[in-house]
Amino acid sequence: MSLDLLIYLALTIAALWTVMTRSLLRSAIGLALVSAILTIIIFRLNAPLAGVFELSVCAGLIPVLFVSVVSLTQPYTHQEIIERMKSMFTRFRFLPLIVIAVGLALGLLSLKPETSLPLPADGKDVRFVLWHLRRFDLLGQMIVLLTGVFGVVILFKERKKSG
């Protein structure tokens, strides 16, 4: 097995654990772990700027915010935990299959970023590099950011229902 395949497997397992765990605190820690593994992938793809953003914001700042929010929530009773687990497994029962299908589809597409565009003469135009050479990095960054926002919205919706 190649190193990249092991890293992707670790990322998939960590992401599934993050989604499937019953503890919000473990989910926040799992998010940090997923972001750290994703940072390794981004650096291996030779995208250091996106890697730095991922490490600082997604593996550092966002999990800290989530842990802070989790510390403000009320703990569930044993019966509520059991009901939530049943509900969660019902909602996410197809998630592993979807992850595998998307992974296979992306692997079959074998999308490669465009690196044939010439760099500006001065090499300092960050806009050109971000929008033309690192489009996939930005796409990944936007997906991670929107996932974090979606998680916060769900967390506050559940808190409002129980409160």
C-alpha positions in Angstrom: 0.0 0.0 0.0 1.3 3.4 -0.8 1.7 6.2 1.8 -1.0 8.3 0.1 -3.5 5.5 0.3 -2.8 5.0 4.0 -3.2 8.7 4.6 -6.6 8.7 2.6 -7.7 5.7 4.6 -6.8 7.4 7.9 -8.7 10.5 6.7 -11.8 8.5 5.9 -11.7 6.6 9.2 -11.2 9.8 11.2 -14.0 11.6 9.3 -16.4 8.7 9.8 -15.5 8.5 13.5 -16.1 12.3 13.8 -19.5 12.0 12.4 -20.6 8.8 14.1 -19.3 9.4 17.6 -22.0 10.2 20.2 -19.9 12.8 22.1 -19.9 16.4 20.8 -16.5 16.9 22.4 -15.1 13.8 20.6 -16.6 15.1 17.4 -14.8 18.5 17.8 -11.5 16.7 18.5 -12.2 14.4 15.6 -12.7 17.5 13.4 -9.2 18.7 14.5 -7.8 15.3 13.6 -9.5 15.2 10.2 -8.1 18.7 9.5 -4.6 17.7 10.6 -4.7 14.7 8.3 -6.1 16.9 5.5 -3.2 19.3 6.1 -0.8 16.5 5.5 -2.5 15.7 2.2 -2.5 19.3 1.1 1.2 19.7 1.8 1.9 16.5 -0.1 0.0 18.0 -3.0 2.5 20.8 -2.9 0.0 23.5 -1.9 1.7 25.1 1.2 -0.5 28.2 1.2 -3.7 26.1 1.5 -2.0 23.8 3.9 -1.2 26.7 6.2 -4.8 27.9 6.1 -6.1 24.4 6.8 -3.8 23.9 9.7 -4.3 27.3 11.3 -8.0 27.8 10.7 -9.6 24.3 10.3 -7.3 22.3 12.6 -6.7 25.1 15.1 -9.4 27.8 15.4 -12.6 26.0 14.4 -12.2 23.0 16.8 -11.4 25.5 19.6 -14.6 27.3 18.9 -16.5 24.0 18.7 -15.1 22.9 22.1 -16.1 26.2 23.6 -19.6 25.8 22.3 -19.8 22.2 23.5 -18.7 23.3 27.0 -21.8 25.6 27.1 -24.3 22.8 26.2 -26.3 20.8 28.6 -25.5 17.1 29.1 -28.1 14.6 27.9 -29.7 11.9 30.1 -29.0 8.3 29.4 -32.3 7.8 27.6 -31.8 10.9 25.5 -28.3 9.6 24.5 -29.8 6.2 23.4 -32.6 8.0 21.4 -30.0 10.3 19.7 -27.8 7.3 18.8 -30.7 5.5 17.2 -31.7 8.6 15.3 -28.1 9.3 14.2 -27.5 5.8 13.0 -30.8 5.9 11.1 -29.8 9.2 9.4 -26.2 8.3 8.7 -26.5 4.6 7.9 -25.6 5.1 4.2 -22.8 7.6 4.9 -19.9 5.0 4.6 -21.3 3.8 1.3 -21.6 7.4 0.0 -18.1 8.2 1.1 -16.8 5.1 -0.7 -18.8 5.9 -3.9 -17.6 9.5 -4.0 -14.0 8.4 -3.4 -14.2 5.8 -6.2 -15.9 8.4 -8.5 -13.2 11.0 -7.8 -10.5 8.4 -8.2 -11.9 7.4 -11.6 -12.2 11.0 -12.7 -8.6 11.6 -11.7 -8.9 15.3 -11.8 -5.6 17.1 -11.9 -5.2 20.8 -11.2 -4.0 23.0 -14.1 -0.4 23.7 -13.6 0.4 24.6 -17.1 -0.5 28.3 -16.7 2.6 30.5 -16.6 3.4 32.4 -13.4 3.5 36.2 -13.5 6.9 37.7 -14.2 7.3 39.1 -10.7 5.9 35.9 -9.1 4.2 38.0 -6.4 0.6 38.1 -7.7 -1.2 36.0 -5.1 -4.5 36.5 -6.8 -3.3 34.9 -10.0 -1.8 32.0 -8.1 -4.9 31.4 -6.0 -7.5 31.8 -8.8 -5.6 30.1 -11.7 -3.1 27.7 -10.2 -4.7 26.7 -6.9 -8.4 26.5 -7.8 -8.7 23.0 -6.2 -7.1 24.3 -3.0 -9.7 27.1 -2.8 -12.5 24.6 -3.5 -11.3 22.4 -0.7 -11.0 25.4 1.6 -14.5 26.5 0.8 -15.9 23.0 1.4 -14.2 22.8 4.8 -15.4 26.2 5.8 -19.0 25.5 4.7 -18.9 22.2 6.5 -17.9 24.0 9.7 -20.7 26.6 9.3 -23.2 23.7 8.6 -22.0 22.0 11.8 -22.4 25.1 13.9 -25.9 25.7 12.5 -26.9 22.1 13.3 -25.4 22.4 16.8 -27.4 25.6 17.6 -30.6 24.1 16.1 -30.3 21.1 18.4 -29.6 23.3 21.4 -32.7 25.4 20.6 -34.9 22.3 20.3 -33.8 21.0 23.7 -33.8 24.4 25.4 
